[in-house]
């Protein structure tokens, strides 16, 4: 806990994103990764392999844009940096280890950005209509990668709305979350080159081989494409639940 508190105090993060809780979530995710490194590794390897396959499928290699690169554990940065003239890593904040890794490559840049486009209006007390985020363009990208971030995009905004706008009912919150997910999928489609999406498509609560519960983390907004699938043991007991394991079914797509 002391290490996490120190990281929270010393990690650069724009004040609006810090207020929303993004930095806290990033540090908590990294801590969970450290605790469960062995069970996460197969998923991280599969993610990196899908991204490497997307690199191979990309003919023109001027710019690669990667969404969800704050921790970098699932991103094959050396592969991307070795193949593209420029690599742009995009997230709301970046751990210092990520900054050090990026600094080893002169043509890798970090873009600190709200890829949902909703943070400003939410902090002003509004319920925005999610759309393509300002300041993020894929018009000149030859490869766009969304890595394990799609299902996470609505979570912090939803927490903010539940705290600040108790007048908004659950149905409106669900529509808002779905709109954020759809907007990100639309953003990927604006890339004229290769698109790569890695996302969880089911979250399971299990007792060994027995399925206790199943949740759709994409809220019905499933990408209309086939891809390879695998299991991510994201939270073996007692990480989140004392007597159950949390497992994600993940899909990797390249088109």
C-alpha positions in Angstrom: 0.0 0.0 0.0 2.9 2.4 0.7 4.3 1.8 -2.7 0.9 2.5 -4.3 0.5 5.7 -2.3 3.9 6.9 -3.4 3.2 6.2 -7.0 -0.1 8.1 -6.7 1.8 11.1 -5.4 4.6 11.0 -7.9 3.1 9.8 -11.2 2.4 12.7 -13.6 -1.4 13.0 -14.3 -3.5 15.9 -15.4 -5.6 17.2 -12.5 -9.0 16.4 -14.2 -8.0 12.8 -14.8 -6.7 12.5 -11.3 -9.9 13.9 -9.9 -12.0 11.4 -11.9 -10.0 8.5 -10.4 -8.1 7.3 -13.5 -4.7 7.4 -11.9 -5.9 5.4 -8.9 -7.4 2.8 -11.2 -4.2 2.5 -13.2 -2.0 2.0 -10.1 -4.5 -0.5 -8.7 -4.4 -2.5 -12.0 -0.6 -2.5 -11.9 -0.7 -3.8 -8.3 -3.1 -6.5 -9.3 -0.8 -7.5 -12.1 2.1 -7.8 -9.8 0.1 -10.0 -7.4 -1.2 -12.2 -10.2 1.7 -12.1 -12.7 1.7 -15.9 -13.3 -2.0 -16.1 -14.1 -1.9 -12.9 -16.3 1.1 -13.9 -18.4 -0.7 -16.2 -20.9 -3.2 -13.4 -21.6 -0.5 -10.8 -22.0 1.4 -13.1 -24.3 -1.7 -13.7 -26.5 -2.4 -9.9 -26.6 1.1 -9.1 -27.7 1.0 -11.9 -30.3 -2.2 -10.5 -31.8 -0.7 -7.0 -32.0 2.4 -8.4 -33.6 0.2 -10.1 -36.2 -1.5 -6.8 -36.9 1.9 -5.3 -37.5 2.7 -8.0 -40.0 -0.6 -7.3 -41.8 0.2 -3.6 -42.1 1.8 -2.8 -45.4 2.6 0.9 -45.0 4.2 1.6 -41.7 4.4 5.3 -41.0 2.3 5.7 -37.8 0.9 3.2 -35.3 -1.5 4.5 -32.6 -2.1 2.4 -29.5 -5.0 3.0 -27.1 -4.7 1.7 -23.5 -0.9 1.9 -23.2 -0.7 3.4 -19.7 0.9 0.3 -18.1 2.5 -1.2 -21.3 2.6 -4.8 -20.0 0.5 -6.1 -22.9 2.0 -3.9 -25.7 5.0 -5.2 -27.7 6.6 -1.8 -27.9 9.9 -3.0 -29.3 8.1 -4.7 -32.2 6.0 -1.6 -32.9 9.0 0.7 -32.6 11.1 -1.5 -34.9 8.4 -1.6 -37.6 7.0 2.0 -37.7 8.4 5.4 -38.4 6.3 6.7 -35.5 4.5 5.1 -32.6 1.9 7.1 -30.6 0.9 5.7 -27.2 -2.5 7.1 -26.0 -3.9 7.0 -22.5 -5.2 9.2 -19.7 -2.0 8.8 -17.8 1.2 6.7 -17.9 3.2 5.0 -15.3 6.8 6.1 -14.9 8.0 2.7 -16.1 6.0 3.3 -19.3 7.6 6.7 -19.8 11.1 5.2 -19.4 10.3 2.5 -21.9 9.0 5.0 -24.4 12.0 7.3 -23.9 14.3 4.6 -25.2 12.8 5.2 -28.7 13.1 8.7 -30.1 10.1 8.1 -32.5 7.7 6.9 -29.7 5.5 9.6 -28.4 3.0 9.7 -25.4 -0.4 11.4 -25.8 -2.2 12.0 -22.6 -5.8 12.2 -23.6 -9.4 11.3 -22.7 -10.3 8.9 -25.4 -13.9 9.0 -24.4 -14.3 12.7 -24.8 -16.6 12.8 -21.7 -14.4 13.9 -18.8 -14.7 17.6 -19.2 -18.5 17.7 -19.4 -18.8 15.2 -16.6 -16.7 17.4 -14.3 -19.0 20.3 -15.2 -22.0 18.3 -14.0 -23.3 17.4 -17.5 -24.4 14.1 -19.0 -22.6 14.2 -22.4 -23.4 12.3 -25.5 -20.2 10.3 -26.2 -18.8 11.0 -29.6 -15.4 11.0 -31.4 -13.0 12.5 -28.8 -11.5 15.9 -29.7 -7.7 15.8 -30.1 -7.6 12.2 -31.2 -7.4 11.4 -34.9 -6.6 8.2 -36.8 -6.7 9.9 -40.2 -2.9 9.4 -40.7 -2.6 6.1 -38.8 -1.5 3.0 -40.7 -2.3 0.8 -37.6 -4.7 1.5 -34.8 -4.6 -0.8 -31.7 -7.1 -0.9 -28.9 -5.7 -3.2 -26.2 -7.8 -4.4 -23.3 -9.5 -1.1 -22.8 -12.9 -1.2 -24.6 -14.9 -2.6 -21.7 -13.1 -0.4 -19.2 -13.9 2.9 -20.9 -17.3 3.5 -19.3 -16.4 2.4 -15.7 -14.8 5.6 -14.3 -17.3 7.9 -16.0 -20.1 5.8 -14.6 -18.6 6.0 -11.1 -18.5 9.8 -11.5 -22.1 10.0 -12.6 -23.3 7.9 -9.7 -21.5 10.2 -7.3 -22.5 13.5 -8.8 -25.8 12.8 -10.5 -28.0 10.5 -8.3 -31.0 11.8 -10.3 -29.9 9.7 -13.4 -31.6 6.3 -13.5 -30.0 3.0 -14.2 -31.4 2.8 -17.7 -29.9 6.1 -18.7 -26.5 5.1 -17.2 -26.6 1.9 -19.2 -27.3 3.8 -22.4 -24.4 6.2 -21.6 -22.0 3.3 -21.1 -23.1 1.6 -24.3 -22.6 4.9 -26.2 -19.0 5.2 -24.9 -18.2 1.7 -26.2 -19.9 2.3 -29.6 -18.0 5.6 -30.0 -14.7 3.9 -29.5 -15.5 1.2 -32.1 -16.5 4.0 -34.5 -13.1 5.7 -33.8 -11.2 2.6 -34.7 -13.1 2.4 -38.0 -11.8 5.9 -38.9 -8.3 4.4 -39.3 -7.7 3.8 -43.0 -5.1 1.1 -42.4 -5.1 -2.0 -40.2 -7.3 -2.1 -37.0 -6.6 -4.3 -34.1 -8.9 -4.8 -31.1 -8.3 -6.9 -28.1 -11.2 -6.9 -25.6 -12.9 -9.0 -23.0 -16.3 -10.2 -24.2 -17.4 -12.1 -21.1 -16.6 -12.0 -17.4 -17.2 -15.1 -15.5 -17.4 -15.9 -11.8 -16.3 -19.5 -11.2 -15.8 -22.0 -8.5 -13.2 -24.2 -10.2 -14.9 -25.5 -13.4 -18.4 -24.5 -12.1 -19.8 -21.3 -13.6 -21.5 -19.2 -10.9 -22.3 -16.1 -12.9 -21.6 -14.5 -16.2 -21.6 -10.8 -17.1 -21.4 -9.1 -20.5 -18.7 -6.4 -20.0 -19.5 -4.8 -23.4 -23.2 -4.4 -22.5 -24.5 -5.9 -25.7 -22.2 -3.8 -27.9 -20.3 -6.8 -29.3 -17.9 -6.2 -32.2 -19.5 -7.8 -35.3 -16.3 -9.6 -36.2 -14.8 -13.0 -35.6 -11.4 -13.4 -34.0 -9.3 -15.7 -31.8 -10.4 -16.2 -28.2 -8.7 -17.2 -25.0 -9.2 -17.1 -21.2 -7.7 -14.5 -18.9 -7.6 -15.5 -15.3 -7.7 -12.0 -14.1 -8.5 -12.4 -10.4 -8.0 -15.9 -8.9 -9.4 -16.2 -5.4 -9.1 -14.3 -3.1 -8.1 -11.3 -5.2 -11.6 -9.9 -5.6 -13.9 -12.7 -4.2 -12.8 -14.8 -1.2 -14.3 -18.0 -2.5 -14.5 -17.6 -6.3 -12.3 -16.9 -9.3 -12.9 -14.1 -11.9 -12.1 -15.1 -15.4 -12.4 -13.1 -18.6 -13.1 -14.5 -22.1 -11.1 -12.3 -24.4 -11.3 -11.9 -28.2 -8.5 -10.6 -30.4 -9.4 -9.2 -33.8 -7.4 -7.9 -36.7 -9.0 -6.4 -39.8 
